[in-house]
Amino acid sequence: MDEPAAGAPAVRERRLHPVTPLRRAWAPIAGVVFLVKQDWARDWALGLDPRWLAAGIVLLVLAAGAYGYQSWRRTYYALTDTELRIRSGLLFRRSVHIRLDRLQAVEIAEPLLARLAGVAKLTLDVLGTEAKDELAFLSKRGARELRAELLARAAGFAPEDAADVGEAPTRELARVHPKTLAAAVALNGAALCLLLAGPVSVVLAWQFLDSLWTGLAMAISAYGLLWAVTGGRYLSEYDWTVGASPDGLRLDHGLLDRQHETVPPGRIQAVRIIRPLLWRLKGWVRIEMDVAGTHNGVLLPVADLATAQRVIAQVLPRTDIEAVRAALRPAPRRAWLCLPVRWRGLGHTADDTVFAAAKGLLTRTLSLVPHAKVQSVRLRQGPWQRRLGLADVAVDTGARTVVTARLRPADQARALVTDQAERSRTGRREAAPEQWMRA
């Protein structure tokens, strides 16, 4: 246990939920299963006397239980004034110190079996790290209380007050109806292509390869991908709810595995508004986001324009989607020499709030980057673009994503780089502080 510095308050270390050993006991069992899959190990096991084999299975279960229990006993977490500490490891010790001011999102996950056991997993997205740190498992109440305390301390509440703040109230902004989600999934262009790929692959394999089994294998692969983009997506995005609270945006979703994510204010680096071809018939859009340190890129899976505007206004105040779209300046006609067809879908604009770039014809994408989140701005120009008097302007965000205004007139692009650098400096000066409750 870490020794506190002289005069510093003692740090209380806490353990995970007692059901955690059941989860960790699978590690040695999985290792044995892997060995049994090897021919030599399987032949050796089958050659044993049944009594010795039964005794070995009993010993394996006992060893797995002991491993899970000891691993649980040696896992602690503690919350200090400035960081969350996690100590774990049975053979190899691991100590993690997570600075609260670098928290990008806090997620409570409830897998199906965990929901039946009444426990949840707390996942932390931290700026500057690829992998997520997690506490699995806590009681549902304990997970919510810890999330509330983490967000309160990250917001700037004093440590002695953070534990009593409690979970902030939530105001619902949008909820996706299951029927709307099902229709949106069905109108997915990739899903329709995969649906046709099954019978087409069987016919082609039979016609040209004279092999029905090859066609069936190709069809099974296509329908496996079809399930991933339809059924898997439906289960993951079921009952998607977006709420606003003083802690930030609340995202709740999932049919079998429920996810409850909180994105603190000011953590969203960029927003994308996507309009697939078939969705435009219904007036639907999909909103995605870039948050540093997290791989969850969905803000709202499907919504009409009015609902999308309501959510965007919470993330990017003073930003009107239709006004930005109307202000887009298209690429000049000579851009067709670089992109013969797609040049018609390119556009760019910038106002006092965001840098905006559009692309796509069948699936139209409008990317919005708040000026305060722009980390750098670059002008890119290849030899063919120089000859045509064109250039690209790329802005980099804190989420390691790049939004590019493609094929702008060269003189306009140079002016845009200078203007955008000034807008970014102004935006950072006017942005709310990282500890938002101290604003």
N, C-alpha and C positions, 0 to 999 in steps of 0.2 A: 504494500500500500504506500502511496506517495506520502512523504512526510511534509506537513505544512511548514511554511517558513515561520521564523520567530515572529510572534505578534499577529500572525495571520489567522483568521478563523478556520477551524477544522472543516474539512470537506467530507460530507457524508456520502459514502459510497453505497449504492443500491444494487440489488440483484434483479435478474429478469424473472419472468413468471415461472413457477415450478413445472409447467408442462414443457418448457424448453428442452430438457433432456431427451424427451421423446423425439424431437426433431433432429437433435444432434446425434442420436444413437444410430441413425441411418448411415453415417460415414463409414464405420468399419464394415457394416453389412454390405454396402455398395462395393467396397474393395474386394471382399470375398466373392461376391457375385461376378465381378470382373475377372477374377482368377479362374473361377469355375468355367467361364466361357472359353478358356484356353483348352486345347485338346488334351495336353498332358495332365493338367489339373483335373479335368473332368474324368479322364480314364483312371487316374489315381483314386479319386473319390468314389467312383463306382466299384472299384476293386476292394474297398474296405468292407469289413464285417458290418452288417446293419446296426449292431449295437454300438460299435465305435462311431459310426456315422451319426446316429441319434445323439450320442454323448457330445460329439463335436458341434452339432447344431445347438444343443443346450448351452454349451460353453460359449459359442459365438453370441447367442442372445444375451447371456450374462455379461460378457465382455463389452458388448455394444451398450448395454444399459449402464455399466460402470463408466465407460468412456463418456457417455452423454451426461451422466451425473457430475463427474469430476470436471468436465468442460464447463458445465453450468455454474459450479461452485467457484470457478476461477474467472468468471466473467462479471465485471462490475461496470457501472457507469456512475458518474458524479457530475453535478452541475455547479460550476463556480461562477464568480462574478462576470467572467469574460469568455468562458469556454465550456464546452461539454467534453468530458473525458470518458473514454471507453477503454477498458483493459480486458483482454481476452487471450485465449491460447492455453493449451494444456502442455504440449511439447515445445512449441515455439511461441513465446510471449509476444503480444502485440499491444501497443499503446497508441491511441489516437487522441489528439487534442483538436477539437473543432471550434474555431473562433466564431462566436455568435454573430459578429458583424459581417461575416462572410457567408452566412446562410442565404441561399437563393430560394429554397422551397422546402417545406416540411410536409411529408406525406404519411398518412395512416393507411396501411393496406390490410385488408381482411380477406385472405384466401378462404376458400370454401370450408376446408377442415378447421381452420383457425376460427371461423365464425361459429362453427358447431361447438368448439371448445371455449368460446367466449373470450378469445384473446386477439391481439392485433399486432402488426409489425410497424414500427416507426422508422421511416426512411428519410435521410437528410441529404439534400443536394447542396454542395458547398462549392463556392467559386474557386476555380483553379484546379479541380480534381476531376478525373474522368469517372472513377468508380464511386458509387454511392455507399455511404456508411449507414448501417441500420442497427436497430435494437429489436431482435426477434427472440422471444415474444414478450409483450406486456399485456396486462389486463386492458380491456377496452377503455375503462375509466382512467386507468393510469396513463395510457397512451394519449388520451385527450388532454389530461391535466399537464403532462410533460410538454406536449405540443404548445399548449397555451402559455406555459411558463417560458419556453424557448422563444416564442414569438414576442412575449412581453419584454423579455430582457433584450432581444435584438432590436425592439422598438425604442429602447432607451429608458424603460422603467427601472427604478432602483432595485437591486437584488432583494432587499427586504420586503418590497411591495409586489414583486413579480409573481410570487406564488399565490397571492390573494387576488390577482386581477381576474383570473378565470377565463373561460372561453368567450371571445367576443361575439356579440349577436350578429346574425347574418341576414342580409336582405337579398331575396332571390331576384336575379336579373334575367335568367333564361332557363328553361327546362325543355329538353328534346323529348317529344312524345314518341313512344316505341313505334307507332305506325309510321311516323315521319322518318325515323331512322331506318326502318325496314325499306321504305320506298327509296330513300337516298342510296342505300346499299345496293338495291336492285338496279338503280339507274347508273351504276358505276360502269364506265366504258370498259375497264379492264375485266370486270366480272362478265360482261356480255361476250367479250372476245374469248375468255377462257371457257365459257359455256359452249361456244361453238367449236372450240379447239378439240373437244373430246371426240365427237363423231367424225370430224374432218380428219383427225389423226388416224382413226381406225380405218377409214376408207382409203387414205393415201398409203398407209402401210400395207393394206391388203392388195392395193392396185400395183404398187411399185416394188414392194419388198416380198410380196407373197407370204406375209407373216401376220397372222391375226394377233398373236401374242405380243408382238412388238407394238402394234397399234393400241392394244388394251393397256400395255404398260405406259405408253405415252398419254392415253386418256386418263388413267389413274393419277398420273403426275399433274396433269392439267386440272383435274377436279380437286386435288389436294391444294393447289394454289388458289382455286376458286373458293374453297372453304376458308382459307386464310384471309382473303379480301372481302368475304361476305359474312359467313357465320362467326369467324373469330373476331372480326371488327364489330359485329352486332353485339356479341357478348361483352366485349371490352367497353363499348361506348353506350351501352344500355342505360336508360334513365340518367342521361348526362345533365347535370345541374350546375349552373354558374351562379355563385352568390358573391355579394360584396360585403365586406366587414372592415372594421378598423385595422385588422391584421393583414388585409389584402384580399386577393381573389380566392374564393373557395371553389374547388372543382371536385364534384362527387359523381362517380359513375361505376358501372360494372354490374353484371347480372349474377355471376357465380362468385367472382372475386371483386369485392367492393374496394374502391380506391377513394381516399379523401385527401386531397392535396390542397395546401395553402401556399400561394405565391405572394410574398410580402410586397408592399407598394414599392414601385420603382425598380423591380427586378427584371421586368420584361424588357428585352433589348430590341426586339423587332416584332412586327405583326405582318402576317400574310393573309390576304383575302382571296380565296380561290373560288372560281366559278366554272365548274365543268360544263361541257356543252349541253348535256341532257338536263342538268340542273337548272340551266338558264330558262328552260321552258316553265319551270315551277317558281322561278324567282328565288332560288336558294343559293346560299354561299357557305363555304367552310372557312373557319378562322383558325389559323395556326400561329404559334408564337415561338420565339427563341428566348430561352432563359439560360443564363450561364450556369453550367454545372449540372444540367438536367437533360434527359433524353426525351421527356414527354413534350411533344411539340404541338399538341392539340389544345386549343382554347375553347372552341365550340364546333362540334362535328358537322352540324347542319342547322341552318336557320334562315328565316326570311330576312330581307334587308333591314326592316325596322328593328328586329331583335338584334341583328348584327351591329347596327348603329348604336343601340343601347349598351351593348357590351364594349364596343370600341371606345365609347365616350368615357367609360369607367377606366380604361387602360390609358387612353390618349385623350385627355380633355381638350376641348376646342378643336377636335378633328372631326370633320364631316366627310363620310365616305363619298357621297355623291358629288360634293364640291371638289374633292381631290380628283375624282375620276374626270369631272368636267374640265379641270384645269390641266390635265395631262397634255403635253406637247408631243406630237408624234415624231418619229424619226424622219429625216429628210428623204425624198424619193430616191436619191442616189444610194441609199443604204441597201437597196435590193441587190446591188452588186456584191455585197458581203453576205446577206441572208436573203436569197431570192424570194422566199415566201413569208418567212416569219417576221420580216422587218415591219410588216403591217401591224403586228401586235405590240410593238415597242412603244414606250412612252415614258415621260419623266416630268416631274414638277417638284417644287419645294415651296413651302410656305413658312410661316413663323414657328410652326410646331414640328413638322416632319419633313423628311426627305422621302420622296415616293418614286418608285420605278415600277413599270408595268411590262409584262411580257406574255406571249402565248396567244394563239388563235382559237384552237379547240378548247383548251383549258386555260382560261385567263387568270393571271396571278398579279395582284397588286400588293407590293411590299412597302411597308411603312416603317421608317426608322426615326424615333425621336431624336432631335438634334443633340440632346444631352447624352445620348448613348453612342454616338459616333466616336470611335476610338482613333480612326485615321481616315483620310480621304486621298485617293490616288487617281492619277490620269494614266490610262493605258492606251497605247497606239502602236499597232503593227505597221509593217511597211505598206501593205495594201490600203490600210485605213489612212495612212499619211498621204498617199497618192490621191485618195478620194476626199481628203479634208475632213475626216471623221475621227472620233476618239471615244473611248469608254471612260466613264467616271465611276469608280468603285468606292464604297464606304464600308469600313470594317466595324463590327460591333463587338461588345464584350463577350458575346456568346460564340465567338469564333466563326461567325457567318459573314458573308459578303453580299451586299445588295448593290447591283450594278445598273447604271443608266447606260444602255447600250447605244452605240452608233449616233452620238450627238455631233453636231457641227463642231469642228476643232476649236474655233474661237469661243463658242458658247461653252465648251467643256472646260477650257482654261479658266474662264470667268466663274464657272460653277465650282471649281475646286477652291478658288479663293473665297467665294461667298460662303461655301459650305463650311470651311474652316472657321470663319468668323461666326456663323450661326451656331456651330458646335461649342465654341468658347462661351458665347452668350447663354446657350442652353444649360451648360454645366453650372454657370454662375447662378442661374435662376432656379435650378432643380432643387427639389426638396432634399433634406439631409437623409443619410442612410438610416439613422435612427429617427424614424418618421414621427414618433410621439414627442420629439423635441423640436419639431418644426415651429 
